[in-house]
Amino acid sequence: MSLNRQPNIAEHDAFYEELINAQRDLGDEQAEMFLAKLVLILANHVGDRAVLSEAIALARGNTLAAAG
């Protein structure tokens, strides 16, 4: 299995709104902890190490490119 890079979230706008609302009223540290926990929960659900490694590399690459 490889990382799905195509849009794949039903009602993506509603998902984004739910994600933002879940962080509402959290301090910066709490919001970072929330996101870290969410990543670990979803990574556990995915389970495939190759897919997770590909996702990590993609996120890191996009982050570095955005900073440059």
Gaussian input, Z-matrix of N, CA and C with variables (Angstrom, degrees):
# hf/3-21g

backbone

0 1
 N
 C     1     B1
 C     2     B2     1     A1
 N     3     B3     2     A2     1     D1
 C     4     B4     3     A3     2     D2
 C     5     B5     4     A4     3     D3
 N     6     B6     5     A5     4     D4
 C     7     B7     6     A6     5     D5
 C     8     B8     7     A7     6     D6
 N     9     B9     8     A8     7     D7
 C    10    B10     9     A9     8     D8
 C    11    B11    10    A10     9     D9
 N    12    B12    11    A11    10    D10
 C    13    B13    12    A12    11    D11
 C    14    B14    13    A13    12    D12
 N    15    B15    14    A14    13    D13
 C    16    B16    15    A15    14    D14
 C    17    B17    16    A16    15    D15
 N    18    B18    17    A17    16    D16
 C    19    B19    18    A18    17    D17
 C    20    B20    19    A19    18    D18
 N    21    B21    20    A20    19    D19
 C    22    B22    21    A21    20    D20
 C    23    B23    22    A22    21    D21
 N    24    B24    23    A23    22    D22
 C    25    B25    24    A24    23    D23
 C    26    B26    25    A25    24    D24
 N    27    B27    26    A26    25    D25
 C    28    B28    27    A27    26    D26
 C    29    B29    28    A28    27    D27
 N    30    B30    29    A29    28    D28
 C    31    B31    30    A30    29    D29
 C    32    B32    31    A31    30    D30
 N    33    B33    32    A32    31    D31
 C    34    B34    33    A33    32    D32
 C    35    B35    34    A34    33    D33
 N    36    B36    35    A35    34    D34
 C    37    B37    36    A36    35    D35
 C    38    B38    37    A37    36    D36
 N    39    B39    38    A38    37    D37
 C    40    B40    39    A39    38    D38
 C    41    B41    40    A40    39    D39
 N    42    B42    41    A41    40    D40
 C    43    B43    42    A42    41    D41
 C    44    B44    43    A43    42    D42
 N    45    B45    44    A44    43    D43
 C    46    B46    45    A45    44    D44
 C    47    B47    46    A46    45    D45
 N    48    B48    47    A47    46    D46
 C    49    B49    48    A48    47    D47
 C    50    B50    49    A49    48    D48
 N    51    B51    50    A50    49    D49
 C    52    B52    51    A51    50    D50
 C    53    B53    52    A52    51    D51
 N    54    B54    53    A53    52    D52
 C    55    B55    54    A54    53    D53
 C    56    B56    55    A55    54    D54
 N    57    B57    56    A56    55    D55
 C    58    B58    57    A57    56    D56
 C    59    B59    58    A58    57    D57
 N    60    B60    59    A59    58    D58
 C    61    B61    60    A60    59    D59
 C    62    B62    61    A61    60    D60
 N    63    B63    62    A62    61    D61
 C    64    B64    63    A63    62    D62
 C    65    B65    64    A64    63    D63
 N    66    B66    65    A65    64    D64
 C    67    B67    66    A66    65    D65
 C    68    B68    67    A67    66    D66
 N    69    B69    68    A68    67    D67
 C    70    B70    69    A69    68    D68
 C    71    B71    70    A70    69    D69
 N    72    B72    71    A71    70    D70
 C    73    B73    72    A72    71    D71
 C    74    B74    73    A73    72    D72
 N    75    B75    74    A74    73    D73
 C    76    B76    75    A75    74    D74
 C    77    B77    76    A76    75    D75
 N    78    B78    77    A77    76    D76
 C    79    B79    78    A78    77    D77
 C    80    B80    79    A79    78    D78
 N    81    B81    80    A80    79    D79
 C    82    B82    81    A81    80    D80
 C    83    B83    82    A82    81    D81
 N    84    B84    83    A83    82    D82
 C    85    B85    84    A84    83    D83
 C    86    B86    85    A85    84    D84
 N    87    B87    86    A86    85    D85
 C    88    B88    87    A87    86    D86
 C    89    B89    88    A88    87    D87
 N    90    B90    89    A89    88    D88
 C    91    B91    90    A90    89    D89
 C    92    B92    91    A91    90    D90
 N    93    B93    92    A92    91    D91
 C    94    B94    93    A93    92    D92
 C    95    B95    94    A94    93    D93
 N    96    B96    95    A95    94    D94
 C    97    B97    96    A96    95    D95
 C    98    B98    97    A97    96    D96
 N    99    B99    98    A98    97    D97
 C   100   B100    99    A99    98    D98
 C   101   B101   100   A100    99    D99
 N   102   B102   101   A101   100   D100
 C   103   B103   102   A102   101   D101
 C   104   B104   103   A103   102   D102
 N   105   B105   104   A104   103   D103
 C   106   B106   105   A105   104   D104
 C   107   B107   106   A106   105   D105
 N   108   B108   107   A107   106   D106
 C   109   B109   108   A108   107   D107
 C   110   B110   109   A109   108   D108
 N   111   B111   110   A110   109   D109
 C   112   B112   111   A111   110   D110
 C   113   B113   112   A112   111   D111
 N   114   B114   113   A113   112   D112
 C   115   B115   114   A114   113   D113
 C   116   B116   115   A115   114   D114
 N   117   B117   116   A116   115   D115
 C   118   B118   117   A117   116   D116
 C   119   B119   118   A118   117   D117
 N   120   B120   119   A119   118   D118
 C   121   B121   120   A120   119   D119
 C   122   B122   121   A121   120   D120
 N   123   B123   122   A122   121   D121
 C   124   B124   123   A123   122   D122
 C   125   B125   124   A124   123   D123
 N   126   B126   125   A125   124   D124
 C   127   B127   126   A126   125   D125
 C   128   B128   127   A127   126   D126
 N   129   B129   128   A128   127   D127
 C   130   B130   129   A129   128   D128
 C   131   B131   130   A130   129   D129
 N   132   B132   131   A131   130   D130
 C   133   B133   132   A132   131   D131
 C   134   B134   133   A133   132   D132
 N   135   B135   134   A134   133   D133
 C   136   B136   135   A135   134   D134
 C   137   B137   136   A136   135   D135
 N   138   B138   137   A137   136   D136
 C   139   B139   138   A138   137   D137
 C   140   B140   139   A139   138   D138
 N   141   B141   140   A140   139   D139
 C   142   B142   141   A141   140   D140
 C   143   B143   142   A142   141   D141
 N   144   B144   143   A143   142   D142
 C   145   B145   144   A144   143   D143
 C   146   B146   145   A145   144   D144
 N   147   B147   146   A146   145   D145
 C   148   B148   147   A147   146   D146
 C   149   B149   148   A148   147   D147
 N   150   B150   149   A149   148   D148
 C   151   B151   150   A150   149   D149
 C   152   B152   151   A151   150   D150
 N   153   B153   152   A152   151   D151
 C   154   B154   153   A153   152   D152
 C   155   B155   154   A154   153   D153
 N   156   B156   155   A155   154   D154
 C   157   B157   156   A156   155   D155
 C   158   B158   157   A157   156   D156
 N   159   B159   158   A158   157   D157
 C   160   B160   159   A159   158   D158
 C   161   B161   160   A160   159   D159
 N   162   B162   161   A161   160   D160
 C   163   B163   162   A162   161   D161
 C   164   B164   163   A163   162   D162
 N   165   B165   164   A164   163   D163
 C   166   B166   165   A165   164   D164
 C   167   B167   166   A166   165   D165
 N   168   B168   167   A167   166   D166
 C   169   B169   168   A168   167   D167
 C   170   B170   169   A169   168   D168
 N   171   B171   170   A170   169   D169
 C   172   B172   171   A171   170   D170
 C   173   B173   172   A172   171   D171
 N   174   B174   173   A173   172   D172
 C   175   B175   174   A174   173   D173
 C   176   B176   175   A175   174   D174
 N   177   B177   176   A176   175   D175
 C   178   B178   177   A177   176   D176
 C   179   B179   178   A178   177   D177
 N   180   B180   179   A179   178   D178
 C   181   B181   180   A180   179   D179
 C   182   B182   181   A181   180   D180
 N   183   B183   182   A182   181   D181
 C   184   B184   183   A183   182   D182
 C   185   B185   184   A184   183   D183
 N   186   B186   185   A185   184   D184
 C   187   B187   186   A186   185   D185
 C   188   B188   187   A187   186   D186
 N   189   B189   188   A188   187   D187
 C   190   B190   189   A189   188   D188
 C   191   B191   190   A190   189   D189
 N   192   B192   191   A191   190   D190
 C   193   B193   192   A192   191   D191
 C   194   B194   193   A193   192   D192
 N   195   B195   194   A194   193   D193
 C   196   B196   195   A195   194   D194
 C   197   B197   196   A196   195   D195
 N   198   B198   197   A197   196   D196
 C   199   B199   198   A198   197   D197
 C   200   B200   199   A199   198   D198
 N   201   B201   200   A200   199   D199
 C   202   B202   201   A201   200   D200
 C   203   B203   202   A202   201   D201

   B1=1.4506
   B2=1.5254
   B3=1.3402
   B4=1.4589
   B5=1.5272
   B6=1.2952
   B7=1.4614
   B8=1.5210
   B9=1.3151
   B10=1.4578
   B11=1.5249
   B12=1.3212
   B13=1.4669
   B14=1.5260
   B15=1.3175
   B16=1.4616
   B17=1.5301
   B18=1.3310
   B19=1.4718
   B20=1.5322
   B21=1.3310
   B22=1.4625
   B23=1.5240
   B24=1.3150
   B25=1.4641
   B26=1.5222
   B27=1.3260
   B28=1.4606
   B29=1.5276
   B30=1.3112
   B31=1.4709
   B32=1.5239
   B33=1.3301
   B34=1.4691
   B35=1.5240
   B36=1.3313
   B37=1.4687
   B38=1.5283
   B39=1.3277
   B40=1.4663
   B41=1.5312
   B42=1.3443
   B43=1.4644
   B44=1.5225
   B45=1.3317
   B46=1.4679
   B47=1.5295
   B48=1.3159
   B49=1.4669
   B50=1.5296
   B51=1.3237
   B52=1.4650
   B53=1.5292
   B54=1.3298
   B55=1.4661
   B56=1.5217
   B57=1.3076
   B58=1.4720
   B59=1.5252
   B60=1.3246
   B61=1.4679
   B62=1.5215
   B63=1.3301
   B64=1.4667
   B65=1.5243
   B66=1.3367
   B67=1.4668
   B68=1.5318
   B69=1.3076
   B70=1.4695
   B71=1.5364
   B72=1.2696
   B73=1.4657
   B74=1.5312
   B75=1.3271
   B76=1.4598
   B77=1.5232
   B78=1.3104
   B79=1.4532
   B80=1.5226
   B81=1.3254
   B82=1.4623
   B83=1.5275
   B84=1.3277
   B85=1.4601
   B86=1.5237
   B87=1.3281
   B88=1.4611
   B89=1.5303
   B90=1.3312
   B91=1.4646
   B92=1.5310
   B93=1.3241
   B94=1.4652
   B95=1.5253
   B96=1.3245
   B97=1.4540
   B98=1.5285
   B99=1.3112
   B100=1.4634
   B101=1.5284
   B102=1.3384
   B103=1.4579
   B104=1.5285
   B105=1.3294
   B106=1.4610
   B107=1.5286
   B108=1.3213
   B109=1.4654
   B110=1.5187
   B111=1.3234
   B112=1.4566
   B113=1.5292
   B114=1.3247
   B115=1.4662
   B116=1.5251
   B117=1.3283
   B118=1.4671
   B119=1.5263
   B120=1.3151
   B121=1.4631
   B122=1.5228
   B123=1.3392
   B124=1.4661
   B125=1.5251
   B126=1.3296
   B127=1.4666
   B128=1.5272
   B129=1.3130
   B130=1.4554
   B131=1.5263
   B132=1.3122
   B133=1.4677
   B134=1.5319
   B135=1.3281
   B136=1.4664
   B137=1.5254
   B138=1.3252
   B139=1.4481
   B140=1.5217
   B141=1.2984
   B142=1.4695
   B143=1.5248
   B144=1.3466
   B145=1.4756
   B146=1.5144
   B147=1.3285
   B148=1.4644
   B149=1.5272
   B150=1.3107
   B151=1.4664
   B152=1.5244
   B153=1.3312
   B154=1.4586
   B155=1.5287
   B156=1.3213
   B157=1.4663
   B158=1.5245
   B159=1.3225
   B160=1.4655
   B161=1.5306
   B162=1.3260
   B163=1.4668
   B164=1.5265
   B165=1.3317
   B166=1.4679
   B167=1.5193
   B168=1.3316
   B169=1.4681
   B170=1.5252
   B171=1.3297
   B172=1.4646
   B173=1.5289
   B174=1.3206
   B175=1.4637
   B176=1.5304
   B177=1.3235
   B178=1.4704
   B179=1.5303
   B180=1.3188
   B181=1.4581
   B182=1.5151
   B183=1.3351
   B184=1.4691
   B185=1.5206
   B186=1.3237
   B187=1.4705
   B188=1.5148
   B189=1.3290
   B190=1.4713
   B191=1.5282
   B192=1.3170
   B193=1.4624
   B194=1.5285
   B195=1.3373
   B196=1.4598
   B197=1.5250
   B198=1.3322
   B199=1.4695
   B200=1.5167
   B201=1.3345
   B202=1.4564
   B203=1.4483
   A1=107.65
   A2=115.76
   A3=119.34
   A4=109.02
   A5=114.74
   A6=121.49
   A7=110.24
   A8=117.31
   A9=122.51
   A10=108.29
   A11=116.96
   A12=121.24
   A13=112.25
   A14=116.68
   A15=121.63
   A16=109.68
   A17=118.24
   A18=119.97
   A19=109.63
   A20=115.84
   A21=119.66
   A22=112.79
   A23=118.11
   A24=121.32
   A25=108.53
   A26=115.90
   A27=119.98
   A28=109.01
   A29=115.92
   A30=121.02
   A31=110.59
   A32=115.99
   A33=121.29
   A34=113.62
   A35=117.97
   A36=119.63
   A37=111.37
   A38=116.73
   A39=120.95
   A40=110.12
   A41=116.78
   A42=119.92
   A43=110.60
   A44=116.49
   A45=120.27
   A46=110.25
   A47=116.72
   A48=120.61
   A49=110.93
   A50=117.20
   A51=121.01
   A52=110.85
   A53=116.18
   A54=120.73
   A55=111.02
   A56=117.33
   A57=121.76
   A58=110.12
   A59=117.06
   A60=120.64
   A61=112.46
   A62=117.32
   A63=120.79
   A64=111.41
   A65=116.54
   A66=120.97
   A67=112.73
   A68=115.59
   A69=120.23
   A70=109.44
   A71=116.44
   A72=124.31
   A73=113.24
   A74=117.67
   A75=120.63
   A76=108.49
   A77=116.62
   A78=120.07
   A79=109.35
   A80=116.81
   A81=121.00
   A82=111.49
   A83=117.02
   A84=120.90
   A85=110.88
   A86=117.11
   A87=120.60
   A88=110.95
   A89=117.70
   A90=121.36
   A91=110.43
   A92=116.98
   A93=120.29
   A94=110.60
   A95=117.29
   A96=121.14
   A97=110.20
   A98=116.59
   A99=121.32
   A100=110.05
   A101=117.00
   A102=120.86
   A103=111.77
   A104=117.29
   A105=120.62
   A106=110.66
   A107=116.73
   A108=120.37
   A109=110.99
   A110=116.74
   A111=120.80
   A112=110.52
   A113=117.02
   A114=121.09
   A115=110.50
   A116=117.40
   A117=120.42
   A118=112.00
   A119=117.90
   A120=121.35
   A121=110.22
   A122=116.34
   A123=119.90
   A124=111.81
   A125=117.23
   A126=120.57
   A127=110.15
   A128=116.92
   A129=120.63
   A130=110.47
   A131=116.36
   A132=120.71
   A133=110.68
   A134=117.11
   A135=121.38
   A136=109.62
   A137=116.09
   A138=121.99
   A139=116.73
   A140=119.03
   A141=122.88
   A142=109.44
   A143=116.42
   A144=120.97
   A145=112.51
   A146=118.09
   A147=120.26
   A148=110.29
   A149=117.38
   A150=121.67
   A151=109.96
   A152=116.59
   A153=120.36
   A154=111.21
   A155=117.59
   A156=121.08
   A157=110.76
   A158=116.91
   A159=120.68
   A160=110.81
   A161=116.70
   A162=121.14
   A163=111.17
   A164=116.62
   A165=120.55
   A166=110.29
   A167=116.83
   A168=120.71
   A169=111.12
   A170=117.25
   A171=120.90
   A172=111.00
   A173=117.08
   A174=120.62
   A175=111.37
   A176=116.14
   A177=119.53
   A178=110.69
   A179=116.38
   A180=120.22
   A181=112.49
   A182=116.62
   A183=120.28
   A184=111.35
   A185=116.61
   A186=120.80
   A187=110.78
   A188=116.79
   A189=120.38
   A190=111.26
   A191=117.53
   A192=121.23
   A193=110.87
   A194=116.33
   A195=120.73
   A196=111.64
   A197=116.37
   A198=120.76
   A199=111.64
   A200=116.66
   A201=120.35
   A202=113.93
   D1=142.67
   D2=175.02
   D3=-121.13
   D4=166.48
   D5=-177.19
   D6=-64.66
   D7=127.82
   D8=176.09
   D9=-78.62
   D10=114.96
   D11=-178.67
   D12=-102.79
   D13=5.38
   D14=179.39
   D15=-92.60
   D16=150.00
   D17=176.57
   D18=-52.57
   D19=129.78
   D20=-172.94
   D21=-145.99
   D22=16.20
   D23=-178.57
   D24=-108.49
   D25=117.14
   D26=176.39
   D27=-64.05
   D28=139.62
   D29=179.66
   D30=50.31
   D31=55.08
   D32=-174.34
   D33=-57.45
   D34=-35.16
   D35=177.93
   D36=-65.34
   D37=-40.72
   D38=178.27
   D39=-66.26
   D40=-37.95
   D41=176.81
   D42=-62.22
   D43=-46.57
   D44=-179.71
   D45=-60.57
   D46=-42.91
   D47=178.50
   D48=-61.98
   D49=-41.66
   D50=178.40
   D51=-63.99
   D52=-40.63
   D53=179.07
   D54=-63.57
   D55=-44.34
   D56=178.65
   D57=-65.72
   D58=-45.11
   D59=-179.87
   D60=-62.82
   D61=-31.76
   D62=179.12
   D63=-65.50
   D64=-22.29
   D65=-179.36
   D66=-96.92
   D67=-6.98
   D68=-178.77
   D69=-61.01
   D70=139.78
   D71=179.10
   D72=69.91
   D73=11.73
   D74=173.76
   D75=-98.08
   D76=143.47
   D77=172.30
   D78=-70.14
   D79=170.20
   D80=-179.00
   D81=-56.75
   D82=-45.50
   D83=-179.09
   D84=-64.94
   D85=-41.60
   D86=178.55
   D87=-65.52
   D88=-39.82
   D89=179.22
   D90=-64.68
   D91=-40.54
   D92=176.85
   D93=-64.62
   D94=-40.09
   D95=178.65
   D96=-66.37
   D97=-41.94
   D98=177.24
   D99=-56.77
   D100=-49.39
   D101=-178.78
   D102=-64.14
   D103=-39.70
   D104=177.87
   D105=-63.30
   D106=-42.32
   D107=178.67
   D108=-65.59
   D109=-41.19
   D110=178.77
   D111=-62.13
   D112=-43.15
   D113=177.69
   D114=-59.34
   D115=-46.41
   D116=-178.81
   D117=-66.22
   D118=-37.64
   D119=177.38
   D120=-63.89
   D121=-45.87
   D122=-179.78
   D123=-70.02
   D124=-36.25
   D125=176.90
   D126=-62.69
   D127=-40.27
   D128=177.03
   D129=-63.02
   D130=-39.18
   D131=179.14
   D132=-65.10
   D133=-43.32
   D134=178.81
   D135=-64.98
   D136=-53.07
   D137=173.45
   D138=75.29
   D139=-30.35
   D140=-176.04
   D141=-75.62
   D142=112.70
   D143=-175.05
   D144=-61.93
   D145=-36.20
   D146=179.70
   D147=-64.77
   D148=-42.70
   D149=178.36
   D150=-64.91
   D151=-43.20
   D152=179.52
   D153=-63.86
   D154=-41.08
   D155=177.86
   D156=-64.12
   D157=-40.45
   D158=177.60
   D159=-63.94
   D160=-40.82
   D161=178.99
   D162=-65.42
   D163=-41.32
   D164=177.90
   D165=-61.53
   D166=-46.16
   D167=-179.57
   D168=-63.41
   D169=-40.85
   D170=179.13
   D171=-64.80
   D172=-46.77
   D173=-179.86
   D174=-62.75
   D175=-42.01
   D176=178.97
   D177=-64.75
   D178=-45.98
   D179=179.37
   D180=-60.35
   D181=-44.65
   D182=178.34
   D183=-64.10
   D184=-38.57
   D185=179.97
   D186=-65.79
   D187=-45.79
   D188=179.27
   D189=-65.05
   D190=-38.80
   D191=179.90
   D192=-65.83
   D193=-37.22
   D194=179.94
   D195=-69.47
   D196=-29.02
   D197=-178.76
   D198=-79.32
   D199=-19.66
   D200=-174.62
   D201=-91.38

